[in-house]
Structures are given as C-alpha cells and as structure tokens.
Amino acid sequence: MSETQTLPITLTVNANKVQRFVEPRTLLVHFLREELGLTGTHIGCDTSHCGACTVEIDGQSIKSCTTFAVQANGAAINTVESLAHADGTLHALQEGFRQMHGLQCGFCTPGMLMRAKVLLTENPDPSEAEIRYGISGNLCRCTGYQNIVKAIQFAAAQLNGRTFQEAAE
Amino acid sequence: MIPGPFTYHRPASVEEAIGLMTSLGEESRPLAGGQSLIPMMKLRMAAPEHLIDLAGVAGLKRIDAGPDEIRIGAAVTQAQLIGSALLSERLPILSETALQIADPQVRTLGTIGGNLANGDPGNDMPAVMQCLGAIYVLAGPAGERQVAARDYYLGPYFTALEQGELLVAVRIPAPAAGHGHAYEKLKRKIGDYATAAAAVVLTATDGRIATASIALTNVAPTPIVAEEAARLVIGTSLDAATVKAASAAAKAIADPAADGRGTADYRREMAGVMVARALVKAFGRVKGA
C-alpha cells in the first residue's frame, strides 16, 4: 500500500452534525473518544465481549470497539453524553443508577446506560428476566448485577409514570 | 488494539463488489457486519489490504417469502431475523437460533451471510441451514451458482466459496406448516460458541414422526448432518428408547476437539444430550403428534 487513505465521513453525534476525515481502520470508539473528545464511551475488553463501548446507532445498540468509523457514515449516534436533559437534570436511567446504587467503580456504567436506553425503547416495561437477557452483552465486574437490574426497573417504572417500590440491595 | 491499514471500498452493487474482489485478488475481503472479521483484524490474525463494505449493496437485506421457499439476503442481520414476523411464523427455528448467538449489540450488526459464509465451525446458522436443506446462492464473475448447505463446508474456515465469489442469499425450502423445530445449544456463557448444539426439524401425522432432519454444531471440523439419528426417529412416537438410540447415533458421528469447553468425550456426550433435548422439544411443538 502506497499512502494512507483518508475518507470523509458525515454523521450526527448527540444531535450535532459532525464532518471529519478518517483512516478506514479507525474504530468508532477511537473516533468518538479521540477525535470528538467524547470520553464517556469506554474501552473495556476491546474484544466485543464487555459492552463498555456500547453506543446507540440509528436507534439500535452496537459495540463501538467492533465497528469502523467509516461504517457509521451517515448514521445518527448517541453516546452517554447525550443522556442527561439540557437543563442538567438526570435521565430516568441515570437517576435509577444513582438511587439504586447501580454502580461502584463506574467503568461499565456508560455502556450499561446506553444499552438500557435502547432496551427500554424496544420493551418499555420489561420483566426482570428480560432486563437480564437484554444486558447480557454488558459485563460488570464489581457492582454485581442486582442493583443494575433494579436501576433499570426504577427507570422503567419512572418512564411509565409509576414509582419503583424496592430498595437497593 | 488497532487493525492494520487497509483501503476501504464501498460498492453499490453485487457486480461492482465482485469486480473489486476479482481485480484486487486474495488481499481483499468482503465486510458485512464485521462482527467476526473486525475482531480478527484487531488481533492481526487477519490483515486484508482491501475491505469491500457490502453495506451499500442494494438488495442484500431482503427477506422474500414464496409458498415453497423463503429467500434471505446475505446482509440480513441477526436482529432482523429475530424481529421478522414472517420468519417467526414460517421459520421459527431461525429466531430461536439467532437469540442464542452472541449478544444484543453483536446481533445488531452480525449478518446471516457472514455467519454462513466464513466457515467457522462454531457458528450456529450453518447446521440450522443443513437441517433445513437450504441452498446458498454464490455470485461470481461468471454469474450465480447454487451450493447446498450440506456441500458447502469442507473444513474449518474452508468452504466451497471461490476467490471472487460472494454469498448473496440463502434459499430455504419452506418447512410444512405445523412442523416442530428446536435449536438446543449448550454454552458456558452468553456470547460463547457451543460446547455442542443440535438443530431439529420434524413433521408428524397421527402421532408418529413423518419426516425428521437433524444437524450438529461445533462437534466436528464442520457442521454435520445426523442422518442415521433422523432415520431412527421416523415412524416412531418418540418414546424414550428411540430418543436414546437417536442420541447414540448422533454421538457416533460427532468428532469434537478438546478445548476450553471440555474434553472431546464430554463434548461428544453433550452432542447426544442436545439431540435428545431438541428432539423432545421439537416433537412437543409439532402439530399432528
């Protein structure tokens, strides 16, 4: 190969139009973190197992460590930075993670939040089993899943106009 | 981990993609969902100089259903298979299988064509296609040719696909209405390949099995059809002795390697268990039993 190819891409990230030139081998997670400075999306295992890099693309969940930025050309992407409301108040999921102690170290949290957001869009009132299956592509290695599941149940209840009655573990 | 450098191509048609693969030769690879290829590139176990992204190729994401056949385009994702009302009704084994592949995020991008084409013996859909008697449509410089799923897999990552050819669709003979199906997969965790798995499709009349087809995943260098096991259940009402005999027949043709999922003996034993469970589940679902 003679010289490095760069390609123009245009996409919408957190409702902002973004235009950049990228090397084809640039992974989406590196593009988000290094090119756009959106470091909320984490790199965990870097092998598409752990889900820390999960983002929303055209309404679906993907692992941004296993997608090239050029593949996202033309797409609309949302990262964890888009979750809180413009006035600074927390999204129901963020509030759920806060109230139900859904995080300790917080490393998996951005991926958990973004996966849960799409899960609740697809299935607004999931059972506990459906939540556990829905986040099966996201690994937590310190908090444990009990309170993460409760955090998502809290958010589902709030988004459905109910109050979640259970306490955190 | 960052893949090696490559040149990116985005053809708009199958003809253009094949033209690129033909002119660029062995250093080119098609890219569909990338959920197998990109991890390999990050590990530098694959370093193609040219990637030909199929995302812009028209027509590869279609599901077409006729009375006798269902044709699924190669770029249909696992998530699409799960979400298809048509497939849930007429080919429910596909969503049952897709739900046991990887995890939700990977299924958003991972395609049926990638799962079928690359020849990884751990992939789940190949055995399901062998079970269903499916035919792969391979497009190449000289036009299209058809290869049965049962003839396509020659060894690990070694298939009937020639350089310059692209798997563009899979044609599945529509199973009879009221058929019973099951895909039983033993895995250590979500996202893992099968320790052993079995696909079963059967029909019944008057309480007895009329037709049966069984295939196995990841217990041999390729997916395999368990013909003798299927022959043994036909004509029976699947009593315990028949299940045991079919299970034994499947174990006899399993040839698994020892790996992190267990010893060869254990995985062969589990192939038998998966066949037994899949038979019982499929028979429980069949109309006419």
Interface residues (C-beta under 8 A of the other chain):
Chain A: M1 T4 Q5 L7 E23 P24 R25 L27 H30 D46 T47 S48 H49 G51 T54 I57 Q60 S61 I62 K63 T66 T67 F68 V70 Q71 R115 L119 G134 S136 G137
Chain B: M1 I2 P3 G4 P5 F6 T7 Y8 L31 G34 Q35 I38 P39 M41 K42 E49 L51 D53 A55 A79 A102 D103 P104 Q105 V106 T108 L109 I190 G191
